[in-house]
Amino acid sequence: MKVLVTGSAGFIGSAVALRLLARGDEVIGVDNVNDYYDINLKLARLARTQDFANYHDIRIGIDDSEALSAIFAKYQPQRVINLAAQAGVRYSITNPMAYVQSNLVGFANILENCRNYNVEHLVYASSSSVYGANTNVPFSVQHNVDHPISLYAASKKANELMSHTYSHLYRLPTTGLRFFTVYGPWGRPDMSPIKFTQAILAGTPIDVFNYGHHRRDFTYIDDIVEGVIRVLDQIPTGNTAWDGANPDPASSLAPYRLYNIGNGKPVELMRFIELLEEYLGRKANMRMLPLQPGDVPDTEADVTSLIAATGYQPNTCIETGLKNFVNWYQEYFSV
């Protein structure tokens, strides 16, 4: 297939692109390679695609409507995986307009081009952040998500609503994936694995929010990629059992689906730090801090619907996943 992958220089996007290339798909990778974090890491991820003749490296932002339309017109992708977004909960508190431009304007451009160029299936990244003030764990796609506590979360909820509208009006098949704390080799430096590892090796304090009482559904990158590919290959159809008097929020009469994609086995933050200390052979200097605005205390994914629909089964435990991450970190950063 011809698959357009946005965010192709990103953590998840680059890994998804490599998996598609390995199975023989043609991949049109779209990324503006911005400086939200180290550009060199993004370029190093992109360099892994150089051996594939069926990869097209396009450096544009999805908020550039004219340039994006030209790419759709030129390559005529059959399916689209939208992983481009302004990421980060805390960054959204101080830089809200960055999220409006990329996550709302950019996503609208993706939807319009998918409609105009008859894309068979749009798979897009939502986030576990949409559960917001909801404290009923494990989080289920059947739960109410009307109380986001960050603009990042609100932008992802908006993406789900926008997608349903296009699925309803234009019969565009869309599937949203609510990602839960993805980690592993080639990860983002603004997330805890790299931030904590850097600090532990440097002997500087790490900020441990909520006094270490966080529980996170850490999900290894390979498990995430497997789920994304399985979803891409299963084009949604309308749920004929859907009832407007008792509406299922995760499906519709339209070709629209929502799934959680996580490990389903939350890990205490202190256990996460203990494992890093063990694998690095050094103790962490921890600065215990209160819960930060925009953060939720616990995340845990109910992935039963994704398992039922695609056979998705995450199988990487935190011990194996973090060990793999530390091995990559030490090799990549030569420490």
N, C-alpha and C positions, 0 to 999 in steps of 0.2 A: 504493500500500500504506500501511497504518498501521505505522510503524516507531518503536519506543521506543529512544531513544539515551540511555544513561547517560553521565555525564561531559560533558554537553552544553555546559558553560561552559569546558571544557578545550581544550587546543591541538588535539588530533586530533578530539575529539568535536564541537566547534563547526564545524570544517571539513567533517566528514562530514554533519552536520545540514544545512548550507547546500547541499551537493551534492544531497542527497535532496530538499530543498525545491525546488530549481531544476528538478528533473525531474518535480515534481508530487506527490511522496509527502506524506502527512500524518505529521508528526514530533512525537512526545511526548518532549520534552527533559527529562531528570531530572538535577539536580545540586544538591548542598547548598551550593555556592559557599563553601567553607571558606577559612580564611586561611592555608593552607600557603604560598601566595605571594599577591602583590598582588591583592586582590579587584577593584580597579578595572579591571585587565586582563581579568578574567573577565567583568565586567559589560559591558565594551566589546565583547567577543566576542559576548555574548548580544544586544547591541543590533543586531547585523547581521541578526538574524532578525525584527526588528520589522515589516518590510514584507511578511511572509508570514502570511496569515490561517490557513494550515494548520500553524502551529507552536504548540505548547502548552508553556509555560514552567513547569516544576514544580520547586520548590525543596525537595527532601528528599534525605536520604542513603539509599543502598541498604542500609545496616545497620539502617534503621528498617523492620522487617518489616511492621508493621501498615499504615503509610503506603504502602509500596511495593505491597502487595497491593491496597489501595484504588485505586491508579492502574491496575494491571492490570485490575481489575474494571470500572473506569469506561471505559477506552479500548479494551480488548480488542485489543492490538497483534498484528499477524500475525507480525512478525519483531522481533528484539531485537538491538541492537549494544551490548554492555557494554564501555564504555571508562572507567567510573568505577573508580578505585583510588587507594590511597595510593601515590604514585610516589616514585622516588628511591632509589638504592642506598645512598648515604652516610647519608641520614636514617634508614634502616632499622637502622643499626648502633646509633644512640643512642635511637631511638624505636620499638622493635619492636612494641609492642602496638597502635600505630596501624595496622599492616599486618594484624594478626590481625583487627581489627574490620572494616576496610573490605574487604580482599582475600580474607578467608576467610569471615567471617560474612556480609558483604554479598554476596559471590558466591553463597553457599549460598541466600540469599534470592532472587537472580535465577533460579537453577536451579529452585527450588521453584515460583516463579510461572510460569516458562515451562512447567513440567510441568502445573500446575493449570489454566492458561488456554490449553492446546493451541497454543502458539507453533510456527509452522512451521519456524523456524530461529533458533538463537542463534549469533551471531558474537561472539567475545570477545577481548580483548587479552591475549596472553601477552607474552613479552619475550625478546630475545636473551640476557638475563642468565641464563636457565635453563641455558645451556651451561656456566656456572661454570668449574670447573677443567679442562674439556676444552680441549686446545690444538690439536686437529686442525681446521685451517681450510682451506677455507671450512666454516662450520658447516652441517651437514645435518640435516634432520628425521629422518634415519635414525640419527643419532648418539645415544649414551648421554647422558642429562642427569640422572644420579643424584648429582651432586656440586656442588650450588649453593654459592656462597660469600658469599651475603647472604640475609637473611630475605626481602627483596623478591623475589629470584630463587626462593626456596623457596615463597613464596606463589603465584607464577605457575605453577610446576610443579604445585603442589597444585590450582590451577584446572583444569589439563589433566586431572589424574586424576579430579577431581570430575565434570568434563564427560563423561569417558568412562563413568563409572558411570551417569549419567543417560541417556546415549545407549544404553547396554546394557540397563538395567532398564526404561526408560520409552519407548524409541525416540525420544527427543528429538534431532533433528538438531543437532549442534553443530560449529562450526569455530573452532579457536584460531589466532590470528595472532601469531607471534613478531616483534614490531617491532624494527627495527634503527635506533637513533640518528636519530630524526626531527627535522628542523629546518626553518626557513622562517619567513615572516611569521606573527605572532601566537603565536610560540613561548613556551615556559615560561622565566621569568626565573631559574630555578635551574639551567638548562642552559648549556653553554659559549658558544653564540652570543651571547646577551644578556649573560652575565657578562663575557665577554672584551671585547665591544663597549663596555660601560659603563666597564670599567677602562681600556681604551685611550684613550677620549675624556677620561677624568678624569686620565690620567697616573699612575694607581696600578698597582702590580704585579698581574699575573695569575699565579695558581698553575698551573704546568704540571707535572702529575704524570707519574711514570715518566720524568722528565727529557726529556719531549717525544717519547718513542719509541712512544707510542700510535698505533695505526691503527684508525680507526673507519669503519664502513660507513654514512656519512652518507646519509640518504634524505630527499628533499625531500617536503614535506607533500602537494603535489598528486599525486605518484606514490603515496604511501601511501593517500590517499583513493580514488584510482582502483582500487587493489587491494582495498580494503575493500568498495567497492560491487560489484565483480565477484564477490567471494566471497559477499556477501549474496544475490546473485541466483542463486547455484548451490547448491541444497540438497543436502547430502551424502546418499549412500545407503551401505549396507554394502558393503565391499570383498569380493566373492565369492571372490577369490583369496587372501584372508587366511588364513594358516596358523598355528595355535597352536603348532606345533612350531618354527616359524621366524618369530616375530611381527614384523610391520612396526609400529614405534612410532608412525607418523604416520597410521595408518588402523586399521580394525577391521571385524569382521563387523557391528558396530553402525554407525549413521549418524554417523560421527565422523571428523573430519579435522584435521590440523595442517599449517600452512604457515609457512615463513619469509617475511617481507615486508620486503625491503630493496633496496638499489641494486645490490649485488653487485660494487661497485668501491670497496674501502676507500681512505681518504685518510689520509696521514700528518698527525698533529696539527700539526706545524710548517708544513706546506703550508696547512692550514686557517687558521693564524694569519697567515701571509704574505698570504693573500688578504684577510683582514680589514684588515690594515695598508694594503694597496693601495687598497681601496675606501673606507676611512676617511681616508686621507691622513696617517696618523700611525703611528709606530713603537710597538710594544708593549714595556713594561717587564716582563720575564719573571722569575719566581721559580721556579727549577727544583727540583722536589721528587721524592722516591721514589714508587714505586707505593703507592697507598692500599689499605687493607683493603677487600675487597669488589669491587675493580676487576679487570678482565681486560686484558691488554696489547693484544690485537687482537680485532676482530670483523669477520667477513665472511660474508655470507649466500649460501648456495646456494639460489637461488630457482627452480631448474629445475622443481620439482613444481608451484609456483604458476603458472608460465608455461604448463606443459602443461595444467593444469586450467582456467585462466581466460583465457589469452592476455595476462596481466599483463606489461607491459614498461616498467620505469622508464626515463625518457629525459631526466631533468634532471641535468646535470653539476654538480659542486660549484661551478664558476665562476659559472654562471647562477643557481643556487639561493642562493648567498651574496650575490650582487649584489642579488637580489630582497629578501633578508632585510634587508640594509643600507638599501636604499631605504625599506622599510617602517619600520624602526627610526627613521630620521631624520625621517620624516613623523609617526609616532605620538608620539615623544618631543620633537618640534620642536627637533631639533639640526642 
